[in-house]
Amino acid sequence: MTAERLFNLAAEFAEATGNAERFHARAACATGDDRTALTVKASSWKGIAAQRREALRIGLREASRGTVTATPDEELPVALWQRRHVEVRAITLDAAPVRVRYSPAQAVALGTALIAFATLTDQRGGGILGGILATFPPTTNAGNEPRDEDGTRA
């Protein structure tokens, strides 16, 4: 969907909403048959506005499909949102903000996955994160295992 088409959908929605409000206001000041006719026109425009709003929503959904390339927000990449969600913030290449909101459980799962993948990527690249964030302590050296007072393994 092109930007021009989205603009036209928004303009059509705004026009229909404006007409509905205008006829509704005129009906409020009228009496008798004029009031009835204006109320019918206001209802008609209200229905048209609802149809155009839905067309605009569909257009926006189509326009926003696909991959968004963004980098983490340097000032505040992660924040709490309304006390019940964790928000991850990023900025697209054209400086548009991107926000993804997670439940606490989703945030923990995402954080765990990010740490795991960062560690794997770092290990393959010869980095140091693997040693810092090791899942289990190394078991190759049996001499470091805990022992009882008499020297047997615990």
Backbone torsions as a table, in degrees:
resi	resn	phi	psi	omega
1	MET	NA	131.4	-177.8
2	THR	-81.7	160.5	178.1
3	ALA	-64.1	-35.9	179.6
4	GLU	-64.5	-40.9	178.8
5	ARG	-65.4	-41.2	176.5
6	LEU	-62.1	-41.7	177.9
7	PHE	-61.2	-44.0	179.4
8	ASN	-63.5	-40.0	177.6
9	LEU	-63.2	-41.2	178.7
10	ALA	-66.0	-40.4	178.9
11	ALA	-65.4	-40.6	178.2
12	GLU	-64.6	-41.1	177.5
13	PHE	-63.7	-44.1	179.8
14	ALA	-63.6	-40.5	179.2
15	GLU	-63.0	-46.5	-179.2
16	ALA	-64.6	-41.6	178.6
17	THR	-64.2	-43.3	177.8
18	GLY	-61.4	-43.4	178.5
19	ASN	-63.6	-41.3	178.6
20	ALA	-61.6	-45.0	179.8
21	GLU	-66.8	-39.3	179.5
22	ARG	-62.9	-47.7	-179.7
23	PHE	-67.7	-34.4	177.8
24	HIS	-65.1	-41.7	178.7
25	ALA	-66.2	-40.8	178.8
26	ARG	-66.6	-36.8	179.1
27	ALA	-66.4	-33.8	179.9
28	ALA	-64.8	-26.1	-179.1
29	CYS	-94.8	-12.6	-175.9
30	ALA	-91.7	168.9	177.2
31	THR	-134.6	161.0	174.0
32	GLY	63.5	-137.0	-176.9
33	ASP	-65.0	-34.1	178.0
34	ASP	-61.3	-42.0	179.8
35	ARG	-61.6	-44.1	-179.5
36	THR	-62.3	-46.8	-179.6
37	ALA	-62.4	-43.2	-179.9
38	LEU	-67.9	-35.9	177.6
39	THR	-65.4	-39.5	177.2
40	VAL	-63.4	-43.7	178.4
41	LYS	-64.5	-40.0	178.7
42	ALA	-62.6	-42.8	178.5
43	SER	-64.0	-39.8	178.8
44	SER	-62.6	-47.1	178.9
45	TRP	-66.1	-32.0	177.5
46	LYS	-64.5	-41.2	176.6
47	GLY	-64.3	-41.4	177.8
48	ILE	-63.7	-40.7	179.1
49	ALA	-62.5	-39.7	178.8
50	ALA	-63.3	-41.4	178.3
51	GLN	-64.9	-42.4	-179.4
52	ARG	-70.5	-33.1	176.1
53	ARG	-63.5	-41.9	179.2
54	GLU	-66.1	-38.9	176.6
55	ALA	-63.4	-38.8	177.6
56	LEU	-66.0	-41.5	177.6
57	ARG	-61.0	-44.5	178.7
58	ILE	-62.0	-43.7	178.6
59	GLY	-61.8	-41.6	178.3
60	LEU	-65.9	-39.9	177.4
61	ARG	-62.5	-43.0	179.3
62	GLU	-64.3	-40.5	-177.5
63	ALA	-69.4	-28.5	-176.4
64	SER	-95.4	5.1	176.8
65	ARG	-72.7	155.3	176.7
66	GLY	107.1	-178.8	-177.0
67	THR	-81.7	135.9	174.7
68	VAL	-107.1	124.5	177.9
69	THR	-95.4	122.3	-177.3
70	ALA	-147.2	158.5	175.0
71	THR	-114.7	151.4	-179.1
72	PRO	-57.1	143.0	175.9
73	ASP	-63.6	124.8	-175.9
74	GLU	-72.0	-29.5	-177.1
75	GLU	-81.9	-43.4	-176.9
76	LEU	-149.7	80.2	-176.0
77	PRO	-70.0	-26.7	-179.9
78	VAL	-136.2	136.4	-179.6
79	ALA	-148.7	163.2	173.0
80	LEU	-84.5	144.1	-180.0
81	TRP	-128.5	114.5	178.6
82	GLN	53.1	37.4	174.3
83	ARG	60.2	-9.1	-176.6
84	ARG	-119.8	-1.8	-177.6
85	HIS	-138.4	154.1	174.3
86	VAL	-106.2	132.3	-177.2
87	GLU	-112.9	127.3	174.8
88	VAL	-101.0	128.8	-174.0
89	ARG	-115.8	142.2	178.3
90	ALA	-146.7	171.2	179.6
91	ILE	-128.1	130.5	177.9
92	THR	-76.4	172.3	-178.9
93	LEU	-61.9	-27.9	177.9
94	ASP	-96.9	21.9	173.5
95	ALA	70.3	21.5	175.5
96	ALA	-87.1	136.3	179.8
97	PRO	-74.5	144.8	176.1
98	VAL	-125.5	131.8	-179.8
99	ARG	-128.3	132.8	174.7
100	VAL	-124.4	125.4	-177.5
101	ARG	-107.5	135.3	-178.1
102	TYR	-124.2	149.1	169.4
103	SER	-71.6	164.8	178.2
104	PRO	-56.2	-42.2	-179.9
105	ALA	-64.9	-41.3	178.2
106	GLN	-65.0	-38.1	180.0
107	ALA	-64.6	-40.6	178.5
108	VAL	-65.6	-43.9	179.0
109	ALA	-62.2	-42.5	179.4
110	LEU	-65.2	-44.9	179.5
111	GLY	-60.7	-41.8	178.7
112	THR	-62.8	-45.6	179.4
113	ALA	-64.3	-40.6	178.9
114	LEU	-63.0	-42.4	178.7
115	ILE	-63.5	-44.2	-179.8
116	ALA	-61.9	-46.7	-178.9
117	PHE	-69.4	-36.2	176.6
118	ALA	-63.0	-41.1	179.3
119	THR	-64.0	-46.6	178.8
120	LEU	-61.4	-44.4	179.8
121	THR	-63.1	-42.1	-178.8
122	ASP	-67.5	-39.8	179.0
123	GLN	-63.0	-42.3	-179.6
124	ARG	-67.9	-26.0	178.9
125	GLY	-90.2	2.5	178.3
126	GLY	80.6	20.6	-177.5
127	GLY	-82.9	-164.7	-174.4
128	ILE	-114.6	-4.5	-177.2
129	LEU	-62.6	-33.9	-179.0
130	GLY	-57.6	-41.1	178.4
131	GLY	-70.7	-33.8	-178.6
132	ILE	-76.3	-41.1	-173.8
133	LEU	-109.1	32.2	-177.9
134	ALA	-58.9	138.0	-179.4
135	THR	-68.1	-46.8	179.6
136	PHE	-126.2	149.8	175.3
137	PRO	-67.3	151.1	-179.3
138	PRO	-64.5	143.2	-179.5
139	THR	-115.2	13.8	-177.1
140	THR	-72.7	-26.4	-178.2
141	ASN	-104.8	100.5	-177.0
142	ALA	-70.2	-15.2	-179.4
143	GLY	-68.7	-16.8	-178.6
144	ASN	-92.9	2.3	-178.4
145	GLU	-70.9	147.7	179.3
146	PRO	-64.4	144.7	-178.5
147	ARG	-128.2	154.5	176.1
148	ASP	-76.5	179.2	179.6
149	GLU	-60.5	-32.4	-177.9
150	ASP	-86.3	0.8	175.9
151	GLY	97.8	-4.3	178.2
152	THR	-82.1	154.3	179.4
153	ARG	-63.3	140.2	-178.8
154	ALA	-81.4	NA	NA
